[in-house]
Amino acid sequence: MTQDVEMKEQQVPAAPSNSVSSTAPSVLQHLKEIAALIETGAYSREVRRILRAIRLTIALRRKLNASVISSFLSFTLASGSEAHSRLVSYLPKEDEHDMEVDTASSGTQATVKHSHEIEIYCYLLVLIFLIDQKKYNEAKSCSSASIARLKNLNRRTVDVLASRLYFYYSLSYELTESLSEIRGNLLALHRVATLRHDELGQETLLNLLLRNYLHYNLYDQAEKLRSKAPRFEAHSNQQFCRYLFYLGKIRTIQLEYTDAKESLLQAARKAPVAALGFRVQCNKWAIIVRLLLGEIPERTVFMQKGMEKALRPYFDLTNAVRIGDLDLFKTVAEKFSTTFTSDRTNNLIVRLRHNVIRTGLRNISISYSRISLADVATKLRLDSPNPIADAESIVSKAIRDGAIDATLDHANGWMVSKETGDIYSTNEPQMAFNSRIAFCLNMHNEAVRALRFPPNSHKEKESAEKRRERQQQEQELAQCIAEEDDDEF
């Protein structure tokens, strides 16, 4: 059939130079190869082939147009079928001449065998095209129809395509600012995926539900869902990164800053290099959390490639917290209030005011062996009706929390600092080494768990030729995983 197709395409007369059909046959041929790859994967039940088909589609999405997709639908779906009629109705009408040329190039070709995987792939292809063309209302309708069709299918080879459809289903509703309408449907889909042991679908739907809740600041509901959701080993690095990011946001709001910091930094480390926007968001929240913990992020965090401009407001904020200047902190917060509001970190920055005061008080205790509370209030620039009383309460709380090593002389109104001790005589160095060693061991254990070995490999002696084949397959697998990481975000 491939030879017939090629010969038929050669008989088509050359199209005018201003027509899109000059590029359509090559794109259409790529789509046909992807369809054949999906058919092979569905027949042999190899999910990896379908994953590769999705990656190839993502790489091809910028070259798609309505005429090519319409020709592909005619090639894969039976003409006049319900799926074909519905999907064609979502496509915009193209120029008649282009449509005639495209139809001529594919109209006489035999239609491939119809399968559930191909049908769902057609839904996915049309949905991606509509979102790229910013036709969000049509994308909304198409995604709802695809989800209704998915509910009647229970095939493991469809699960990979279904997970991508879930993502674009939620995205189309988010782009139309109606995300709350599908929360019930997402919960029902997650329940069905759990009953069918579709772990990839569970991962995707759990992240979509968490995003749905966090979009409306429903952090308690998000935590309840997360804590009761089934636990299993992550199947997708992209979904695992998103889960860590949402978990870090939940932990931050719940004042569990240590756990939040670990989740956010791990999400930023595991994210692909191409996912720049995602890594920027992770770093923004991680910077705020570290400041709330009393840490000052290194300058290299703000100088990462491609992030300098996006992290500039947070660099100025960090500088204000490091100095302990309350006036500078207020100036930065007001100057970049629009940025902080769009990043949804404005409420967290309000919490930082106490850290700024505490940092300034720590600098004062180091600089002065004894200082009056009136001078403390002046240096901290407290703008309250009774600054001396406020300074006394702030110093008392800092001493009680262990932020400063000093005593308070209430009779004379003084803060008396104690001499700085030797930190190496405490347990802090041991705790720092312990945390670093634990991190290295955890990374080693994750790397060992990620290793894959062929069955009964310990019983067979590998020849030089088999070793070369195995190494070539491992290189191809690593390249496919890298392409998947770049395309998913």
C-alpha positions in Angstrom: 0.0 0.0 0.0 2.9 2.3 0.6 4.1 2.0 -3.0 0.6 2.8 -4.3 0.5 5.9 -2.1 3.8 7.1 -3.3 3.0 6.5 -7.0 -0.3 8.3 -6.6 1.3 11.3 -5.0 3.8 11.5 -7.9 0.9 11.8 -10.4 -0.6 14.9 -8.7 0.3 18.0 -10.6 2.5 20.6 -8.9 0.6 23.2 -6.8 1.1 26.9 -7.1 3.9 28.4 -5.0 1.5 30.4 -2.9 -0.4 27.3 -1.8 0.1 25.5 1.5 -0.3 22.1 -0.3 3.4 22.2 -1.3 4.3 21.4 2.2 1.1 19.4 3.1 2.1 16.0 1.5 5.3 15.8 3.6 3.4 16.6 6.9 0.6 14.3 5.9 3.1 11.5 5.2 4.5 12.0 8.7 1.1 11.8 10.2 0.4 8.5 8.3 3.7 7.1 9.7 2.6 8.1 13.2 -0.7 6.4 12.6 1.1 3.2 11.5 3.3 3.4 14.6 0.2 3.6 16.8 -1.4 0.7 15.0 1.7 -1.4 15.5 1.9 -0.5 19.2 -1.8 -1.3 19.7 -1.5 -4.7 17.9 1.6 -5.7 19.8 0.5 -3.9 23.0 3.8 -1.9 23.2 3.0 1.3 25.0 6.5 2.7 24.2 5.6 2.9 20.5 2.5 5.0 21.3 4.6 7.2 23.6 7.0 7.8 20.7 4.1 8.6 18.4 3.0 11.3 20.8 6.5 12.8 20.9 6.6 12.9 17.1 3.3 14.6 17.1 4.4 17.3 19.5 7.5 17.9 17.3 5.2 18.2 14.3 2.5 20.5 15.8 3.8 23.8 14.4 3.5 22.5 10.8 -0.2 21.4 11.2 -3.0 23.2 9.4 -6.7 22.5 8.8 -6.3 21.0 5.3 -3.6 18.5 6.4 -5.6 17.4 9.5 -8.8 17.1 7.4 -7.0 14.9 4.9 -5.5 12.8 7.7 -9.0 12.3 9.2 -10.3 11.1 5.8 -7.4 8.7 5.6 -7.8 7.2 9.1 -11.5 7.4 9.9 -14.3 6.0 7.8 -16.0 8.8 5.8 -19.4 9.6 7.2 -18.7 8.0 10.6 -19.8 9.8 13.8 -16.2 10.5 14.9 -15.2 11.8 11.4 -18.2 14.1 11.1 -17.7 15.5 14.6 -14.0 16.1 14.3 -14.2 17.7 10.8 -16.9 20.1 12.2 -14.4 21.6 14.6 -11.9 22.5 11.9 -12.0 25.9 10.3 -12.8 26.1 6.6 -9.7 26.5 4.5 -9.3 27.8 1.0 -11.2 25.6 -1.5 -8.3 25.2 -3.9 -6.0 23.9 -1.1 -8.7 21.5 0.0 -9.1 20.1 -3.5 -5.4 19.5 -3.9 -5.1 17.8 -0.5 -8.2 15.6 -1.2 -6.7 14.6 -4.6 -3.5 13.5 -2.9 -5.2 11.3 -0.4 -8.8 10.7 -1.5 -8.0 7.5 -3.6 -5.9 6.0 -0.8 -7.2 3.1 1.1 -8.3 3.9 4.6 -6.3 2.2 7.4 -8.0 -0.2 9.7 -10.1 1.7 12.2 -9.1 1.2 15.8 -9.9 2.8 19.2 -6.3 4.1 19.5 -6.4 5.8 16.1 -9.8 7.4 16.9 -8.5 8.8 20.2 -5.3 10.0 18.5 -7.5 11.9 16.0 -9.3 13.6 18.9 -5.9 14.5 20.4 -4.5 15.9 17.1 -7.6 18.1 16.5 -7.6 19.3 20.1 -3.9 20.3 20.0 -4.5 22.2 16.7 -7.4 24.1 18.1 -5.5 25.2 21.2 -2.5 26.3 19.1 -4.9 28.3 16.9 -6.4 29.9 20.1 -9.9 28.6 19.2 -10.6 27.9 22.9 -14.4 27.4 22.7 -14.1 24.8 19.9 -11.3 23.2 21.9 -13.5 23.0 24.9 -16.3 21.3 23.0 -13.8 18.9 21.3 -12.2 18.0 24.6 -15.6 17.3 26.2 -16.5 15.0 23.3 -13.2 13.1 23.6 -13.6 12.6 27.3 -17.1 11.2 26.8 -15.7 8.8 24.2 -12.9 7.8 26.6 -15.3 6.7 29.3 -16.4 3.7 27.2 -12.9 2.4 26.5 -10.8 0.3 28.8 -7.6 -0.6 27.0 -4.0 -0.2 28.4 -2.8 1.0 25.0 -5.4 3.9 25.1 -4.2 5.0 28.6 -1.2 6.8 27.2 -3.3 8.8 24.8 -5.9 9.3 27.4 -3.4 10.9 29.8 -2.6 13.6 27.2 -6.2 14.2 26.5 -6.9 14.7 30.2 -4.2 17.4 30.2 -5.5 19.3 27.2 -9.1 18.9 28.5 -8.2 20.7 31.7 -6.1 23.3 29.7 -8.9 24.2 27.4 -11.2 24.9 30.4 -8.5 26.8 32.2 -7.9 29.0 29.1 -11.7 29.8 29.0 -11.6 30.6 32.8 -14.1 27.9 33.6 -11.9 25.4 35.4 -14.3 24.8 38.3 -16.9 23.3 35.9 -14.8 20.1 35.3 -13.8 19.4 38.9 -16.5 16.8 39.3 -15.6 15.1 36.0 -11.9 15.0 37.0 -12.8 13.4 40.3 -14.9 10.8 38.5 -12.2 10.1 35.9 -9.6 9.7 38.7 -11.9 7.2 40.4 -12.3 5.2 37.2 -8.6 5.3 36.5 -8.0 3.9 40.0 -10.4 1.1 39.5 -8.8 0.2 36.2 -5.3 0.4 37.6 -4.3 3.1 35.1 -1.4 4.5 37.1 -0.4 7.0 34.4 -3.9 8.4 34.3 -4.0 8.6 38.1 -0.8 10.6 38.1 -2.1 13.0 35.4 -5.6 13.4 36.9 -4.2 13.9 40.5 -2.0 16.8 39.3 -4.9 18.3 37.3 -7.1 18.1 40.4 -4.4 19.7 42.6 -4.0 22.5 40.0 -7.7 22.9 40.0 -7.9 23.3 43.7 -4.9 25.6 44.0 -6.2 27.8 41.2 -9.1 28.7 43.5 -6.9 28.7 46.7 -8.6 25.6 48.1 -5.4 24.3 49.8 -7.2 22.3 52.5 -9.2 20.3 49.9 -6.0 19.8 47.8 -4.2 18.4 50.8 -7.0 16.0 51.7 -7.1 14.7 48.2 -3.3 14.3 48.0 -3.1 12.5 51.4 -5.9 10.0 50.5 -4.8 9.3 46.8 -3.2 5.9 46.1 0.6 5.9 46.3 2.7 4.1 43.7 6.0 4.6 41.9 6.0 7.5 39.5 5.7 6.6 35.8 6.3 10.0 34.2 9.1 12.4 35.2 7.0 15.4 34.1 4.0 14.4 36.2 6.3 13.7 39.2 7.8 17.2 38.9 4.4 18.8 38.7 3.3 16.8 41.8 6.4 18.0 43.8 5.7 21.6 42.8 2.1 21.5 43.9 3.1 19.7 47.1 5.7 22.4 47.8 3.0 25.1 47.4 0.6 23.3 49.8 3.4 22.8 52.4 4.3 26.5 52.1 0.8 27.7 52.8 0.6 25.2 55.7 3.8 26.7 57.3 5.7 23.5 56.8 8.7 25.4 55.2 11.3 22.6 55.5 9.3 20.1 53.6 8.2 22.7 51.1 11.8 23.7 50.4 12.8 20.1 49.8 9.9 19.5 47.4 10.4 22.7 45.4 14.1 22.3 45.0 13.7 18.7 43.9 11.1 19.7 41.4 13.5 22.3 39.9 16.3 19.8 39.7 14.3 17.1 38.1 12.6 19.3 35.5 13.9 19.2 31.9 16.2 21.9 30.8 13.7 23.0 28.1 11.0 23.6 30.7 12.3 27.1 31.6 9.0 28.5 32.7 8.3 25.7 35.1 11.8 25.9 36.6 11.4 29.7 37.0 8.2 29.2 39.0 9.9 26.5 41.2 12.8 28.9 41.9 10.5 31.8 42.8 8.6 29.8 45.4 11.8 28.1 46.7 13.4 31.6 47.2 10.4 32.8 49.3 10.4 29.6 51.3 14.2 29.8 52.0 13.7 33.4 53.1 10.9 32.4 55.4 13.2 29.8 56.9 15.8 32.5 57.6 18.2 31.4 54.9 19.7 33.7 52.2 19.8 32.1 48.7 23.2 32.2 46.9 23.7 34.8 44.2 24.1 32.0 41.6 20.4 31.1 42.1 19.4 34.4 40.5 22.0 34.2 37.8 20.8 31.0 36.1 20.7 31.1 32.4 17.4 32.6 31.1 16.1 33.4 34.6 17.9 36.7 35.4 15.0 39.0 34.3 12.3 36.8 35.8 14.0 36.5 39.2 15.1 40.2 39.4 12.2 41.2 41.8 13.1 38.3 44.1 16.8 39.3 44.0 15.9 42.8 45.3 13.6 41.3 47.9 16.3 38.9 49.1 18.7 41.9 49.3 16.2 43.8 51.5 15.8 40.8 53.8 19.5 40.2 54.0 20.2 43.8 55.1 17.2 43.8 57.4 16.0 47.2 56.1 12.3 47.5 56.7 11.9 50.6 54.5 13.8 49.0 51.6 11.6 45.9 52.0 8.4 48.0 51.8 9.8 49.8 48.7 10.5 46.6 46.9 7.2 45.1 47.8 5.3 48.1 46.4 7.5 48.4 43.3 7.0 44.8 42.2 3.5 44.3 43.7 2.0 43.5 40.2 4.6 40.8 39.7 4.1 39.2 43.1 0.4 39.3 42.6 0.6 37.5 39.3 3.0 34.9 40.8 0.5 34.5 43.7 3.3 35.0 46.2 2.0 38.3 47.6 0.6 36.7 50.8 3.9 35.0 51.5 5.9 38.2 51.1 3.6 39.8 53.8 4.9 37.0 56.1 8.5 38.1 55.4 8.1 41.4 57.3 8.8 39.6 60.5 11.9 38.0 59.1 13.2 41.4 58.0 12.8 42.7 61.5 14.4 39.7 62.9 17.4 40.0 60.5 17.9 43.6 61.4 17.7 42.7 65.1 20.3 40.0 64.6 22.6 42.5 62.9 22.1 44.9 65.8 22.9 42.3 68.4 26.1 41.4 66.7 27.2 45.1 66.3 26.4 46.3 69.8 27.2 44.7 73.2 24.5 46.9 74.8 21.9 49.2 73.2 18.7 50.9 74.4 15.3 49.8 73.2 14.7 53.3 71.8 17.7 53.0 69.6 16.6 49.5 68.5 13.2 50.9 67.5 14.9 53.7 65.6 17.3 51.3 63.7 14.5 48.9 62.9 12.4 51.9 61.7 9.3 50.7 63.5 6.4 53.0 62.6 3.9 52.2 65.4 2.3 54.5 68.1 4.5 53.0 70.8 7.8 51.9 69.1 9.7 51.2 72.4 7.1 48.8 73.6 7.0 47.1 70.2 10.8 46.8 70.2 10.7 45.2 73.7 8.2 42.6 72.6 10.2 41.9 69.4 13.4 41.5 71.3 11.8 39.2 73.9 10.3 37.0 71.2 13.6 36.8 69.3 15.5 35.8 72.5 12.8 33.2 73.3 13.0 31.7 69.8 16.8 31.6 69.9 17.2 34.0 67.0 19.6 36.2 69.0 21.8 35.4 72.0 21.1 38.3 74.4 19.3 39.3 77.6 16.8 42.1 78.2 17.3 44.6 81.0 13.7 45.8 81.6 14.7 48.3 84.4 17.1 50.3 82.3 15.5 49.5 78.9 18.6 47.8 77.4 19.3 44.9 75.2 22.6 43.2 76.3 24.2 40.9 73.8 26.2 37.9 74.9 29.6 37.0 73.5 29.6 35.0 70.4 30.5 31.3 71.1 32.4 28.9 68.9 30.0 27.2 66.5 32.3 24.3 66.0 31.8 23.3 69.7 28.1 22.7 68.9 26.2 20.0 67.0 25.6 22.3 63.9 28.5 21.0 61.8 27.5 17.4 62.5 23.9 18.2 61.5 25.0 19.9 58.2 27.3 16.9 57.3 24.5 14.5 58.1 21.9 16.2 55.9 24.4 16.3 52.9 25.3 12.7 53.3 21.6 11.7 53.5 21.0 13.6 50.3 23.8 11.8 48.5 22.6 8.4 49.7 19.1 9.1 48.6 20.2 10.2 45.2 22.3 7.0 44.8 19.3 4.8 45.9 17.0 6.5 43.4 19.6 5.9 40.6 19.9 2.2 41.5 16.1 1.8 41.5 15.9 3.4 38.1 18.2 0.8 36.5 16.6 -1.6 34.1 18.0 -5.1 33.4 16.8 -7.6 30.7 15.3 -10.8 32.2 17.7 -13.6 33.1 20.6 -11.5 32.2 22.7 -13.0 34.9 22.3 -16.5 33.4 23.5 -15.6 29.9 27.0 -14.7 28.7 26.9 -11.7 26.4 28.8 -11.8 23.1 30.5 -8.8 21.7 27.9 -8.4 19.0 25.0 -8.5 21.5 26.8 -6.1 23.7 27.0 -3.6 20.8 23.3 -4.1 20.1 22.4 -3.5 23.7 24.5 -0.4 24.0 23.0 1.0 20.8 19.5 0.3 22.2 20.4 2.0 25.4 21.6 5.1 23.6 18.4 5.2 21.5 16.3 4.8 24.7 18.2 7.6 26.4 17.7 9.8 23.4 13.9 9.1 23.4 13.7 9.9 27.1 15.5 13.2 26.6 13.2 14.1 23.7 10.2 13.2 25.9 11.5 15.5 28.6 11.9 18.4 26.2 8.5 17.9 24.5 6.3 17.4 27.5 6.8 20.8 29.2 
